[in-house]
Amino acid sequence: MTFYDKYKDTIKKVSKQHYNKRIIWLNEFLAPHSCMYCGESETMCLKFFPNDKQIRSVSKRKGLNETSRKEILNLMGSSKIVCSNCYIKLENDVIDIM
């Protein structure tokens, strides 16, 4: 029996816990913010414009320590926090970027 076979369930459980912590970290970052255009403050509606997909993708793969988060924090710093509706409007040039 290999190490992986012996601890397969434990490894999966711990990996899922770490994945969930990274998702929670992102949501906790968005919690005190609101959409800069309409004021929507519901965390599940908020996105980073224009880097939302990249931020969420990298965030799920990187660790939670400061050096791992540096790339994500740089992307967040160059993004605006908007709600889903305003994000779509920005993508379609209905709202001007200020």
C-alpha positions as CSV (number, residue, x, y, z in Angstrom):
1,M,0.0,0.0,0.0
2,T,1.4,3.4,-1.0
3,F,1.4,6.5,1.0
4,Y,-1.3,8.1,-1.2
5,D,-3.5,5.0,-1.0
6,K,-3.2,5.0,2.8
7,Y,-4.0,8.7,3.3
8,K,-6.1,9.4,0.2
9,D,-9.2,10.5,2.1
10,T,-7.2,12.7,4.4
11,I,-5.4,14.4,1.5
12,K,-8.6,15.1,-0.3
13,K,-10.2,16.5,2.9
14,V,-7.3,18.8,3.7
15,S,-7.1,20.0,0.1
16,K,-10.8,20.9,0.1
17,Q,-10.3,22.8,3.4
18,H,-7.4,24.8,2.0
19,Y,-9.4,25.5,-1.2
20,N,-12.4,26.8,0.9
21,K,-10.1,29.0,3.0
22,R,-8.8,30.7,-0.1
23,I,-12.4,31.3,-1.3
24,I,-13.3,32.7,2.2
25,W,-10.2,35.0,2.1
26,L,-11.4,36.6,-1.2
27,N,-15.0,37.0,0.2
28,E,-13.7,38.6,3.4
29,F,-11.7,41.0,1.3
30,L,-14.8,42.1,-0.5
31,A,-17.1,42.2,2.6
32,P,-16.5,45.8,3.6
33,H,-16.7,47.1,0.0
34,S,-19.5,48.1,-2.3
35,C,-20.0,48.8,-6.0
36,M,-18.4,52.1,-6.9
37,Y,-21.3,52.9,-9.3
38,C,-24.5,51.8,-7.7
39,G,-23.5,51.1,-4.1
40,E,-24.5,47.3,-4.1
41,S,-22.8,45.8,-1.0
42,E,-23.8,42.1,-1.2
43,T,-20.5,40.2,-1.3
44,M,-21.7,37.5,-3.7
45,C,-22.6,40.2,-6.3
46,L,-19.2,42.0,-6.2
47,K,-16.5,41.5,-8.8
48,F,-13.1,43.1,-9.7
49,F,-13.2,45.0,-13.0
50,P,-11.4,44.1,-15.3
51,N,-9.4,41.3,-13.6
52,D,-12.1,39.2,-11.9
53,K,-11.6,35.9,-13.7
54,Q,-7.8,36.1,-13.3
55,I,-8.0,37.1,-9.6
56,R,-10.4,34.3,-8.8
57,S,-8.4,31.7,-10.8
58,V,-5.1,32.6,-9.3
59,S,-6.6,32.9,-5.8
60,K,-7.8,29.3,-5.9
61,R,-4.3,28.1,-6.8
62,K,-2.1,30.2,-4.6
63,G,-1.5,29.8,-0.9
64,L,-2.6,32.2,1.9
65,N,0.8,33.4,2.9
66,E,1.9,37.0,2.0
67,T,4.4,36.1,-0.7
68,S,1.9,33.9,-2.5
69,R,-0.8,36.6,-2.4
70,K,1.4,39.3,-3.7
71,E,0.3,38.8,-7.4
72,I,-3.3,38.7,-6.4
73,L,-3.1,41.8,-4.3
74,N,-1.4,43.6,-7.2
75,L,-4.3,42.6,-9.5
76,M,-6.8,43.7,-6.8
77,G,-5.1,47.0,-6.5
78,S,-5.4,47.7,-10.2
79,S,-9.1,46.7,-10.3
80,K,-12.3,48.5,-9.4
81,I,-14.9,46.8,-7.2
82,V,-18.3,46.7,-9.0
83,C,-21.4,44.6,-8.8
84,S,-22.3,42.0,-11.5
85,N,-24.8,44.3,-13.2
86,C,-22.3,47.2,-13.4
87,Y,-19.6,44.8,-14.5
88,I,-21.7,43.8,-17.5
89,K,-22.4,47.4,-18.3
90,L,-18.7,48.2,-18.1
91,E,-17.8,45.4,-20.5
92,N,-20.4,46.6,-23.0
93,D,-19.4,50.3,-22.6
94,V,-22.7,51.4,-21.1
95,I,-20.9,52.9,-18.2
96,D,-17.7,55.0,-18.8
97,I,-14.7,54.0,-16.7
98,M,-13.8,56.9,-14.4
